Amino acid sequence: MKQHLQTKHGILSPDDLQLNSNEEIQIHIDKMIRKVTPYCVPKQVELKQVTAEWLVTDSLPFNVVHRKGYKKMIQRFDPAFILPNNKGIKKDLTIAYQKSILALKNGIQYTTLLVINSSIEALKFEFADSSTLTLEELNKIINENKININE
């Protein structure tokens, strides 16, 4: 290995370096290769989940994480992140998909509440000139207009 690195790549071992003040010093191979310790489990899980959420949000195929560009980007941004395998991606995608569906449902419920509140305010405004509505009258109006206040 040492001979290969010397002959093919021009990398010298510390023993072979001649320290001369007029010459450039060859970088030792240990200094060229940076050792990276992978993250602990919670951080790995978080990063994998963020990756899955990215795939779901942008509607990307899950094999994107196996492509050269993604691997190169992650290696550059965060070399301690271990790329997920197919099984892990599928599991994380399921979780991310469920979160997205829940967020969508919450958004729809919020929108529905706004519509219901707007409808009720409109009804209150419409009957502001008349006397106070009884509960039966209000229920009748809600039923006639097919307003669902239970969802």
SVG drawing of the C-alpha trace seen along z (x, -y; Angstrom):
<svg xmlns="http://www.w3.org/2000/svg" viewBox="-88 -46 105 49">
<polyline fill="none" stroke="black" stroke-width="0.4" points="0.0,0.0 2.8,-2.4 4.6,-1.7 1.3,-2.2 0.7,-5.5 4.2,-6.7 4.4,-5.5 0.9,-6.1 -0.2,-9.1 3.0,-10.7 2.2,-10.5 5.2,-10.0 5.4,-8.6 7.0,-10.7 10.1,-8.5 10.6,-9.3 10.2,-13.1 13.4,-15.0 12.9,-18.1 14.5,-20.9 13.6,-24.5 13.7,-25.2 11.3,-22.4 7.5,-22.1 6.5,-19.5 4.3,-16.7 1.1,-16.3 1.0,-13.1 -1.9,-10.8 -3.4,-10.7 -3.8,-14.5 -5.5,-14.2 -8.2,-11.7 -10.4,-13.2 -11.9,-10.7 -15.6,-11.3 -17.5,-9.8 -21.2,-9.1 -23.9,-10.8 -25.6,-9.2 -28.9,-7.5 -31.3,-10.4 -29.5,-12.7 -29.3,-10.1 -33.1,-9.4 -33.8,-13.1 -31.8,-13.6 -33.3,-10.5 -36.8,-11.8 -36.0,-15.2 -34.8,-13.5 -38.0,-11.6 -40.1,-14.7 -38.1,-16.4 -38.9,-13.5 -42.7,-13.7 -42.9,-17.5 -41.2,-17.7 -42.8,-14.5 -39.5,-13.0 -38.8,-9.3 -37.1,-7.7 -34.1,-6.5 -32.9,-10.1 -30.9,-9.5 -28.9,-6.8 -27.8,-9.1 -24.4,-10.6 -25.5,-14.2 -27.3,-13.7 -24.5,-11.6 -21.9,-14.2 -24.0,-17.0 -24.5,-15.2 -20.8,-14.2 -20.0,-17.9 -22.7,-19.3 -22.6,-16.7 -20.2,-13.8 -21.3,-12.4 -24.7,-11.6 -25.0,-7.9 -27.2,-7.7 -30.4,-5.6 -30.9,-2.3 -34.1,-1.4 -35.8,0.3 -35.1,-2.7 -36.3,-5.1 -39.6,-3.2 -40.2,-3.3 -39.3,-7.0 -41.4,-7.8 -44.4,-6.1 -44.0,-8.3 -43.4,-11.5 -46.5,-10.7 -48.7,-10.2 -47.4,-13.5 -48.2,-15.3 -51.7,-13.8 -52.3,-14.9 -51.1,-18.4 -53.3,-18.5 -56.3,-17.3 -55.6,-19.9 -55.4,-22.6 -58.7,-21.4 -60.3,-21.5 -59.0,-25.0 -60.4,-26.1 -63.7,-24.4 -63.9,-26.2 -63.2,-29.5 -66.0,-28.9 -68.4,-27.9 -67.6,-30.9 -68.0,-33.1 -71.4,-31.5 -72.5,-32.0 -71.4,-35.6 -73.2,-36.1 -76.4,-34.6 -76.0,-36.9 -75.6,-39.9 -78.6,-38.8 -80.9,-38.6 -79.5,-41.5 -82.6,-43.6 -85.0,-41.0 -85.5,-40.0 -83.0,-37.5 -83.0,-34.1 -84.1,-31.2 -82.0,-28.0 -84.6,-26.2 -84.5,-28.9 -80.7,-28.9 -80.7,-25.0 -83.3,-25.3 -81.1,-27.8 -78.0,-25.6 -79.8,-22.5 -81.3,-24.3 -77.9,-25.6 -76.3,-22.2 -73.7,-23.7 -71.8,-21.0 -70.6,-22.3 -69.4,-19.0 -66.3,-18.6"/>
</svg>
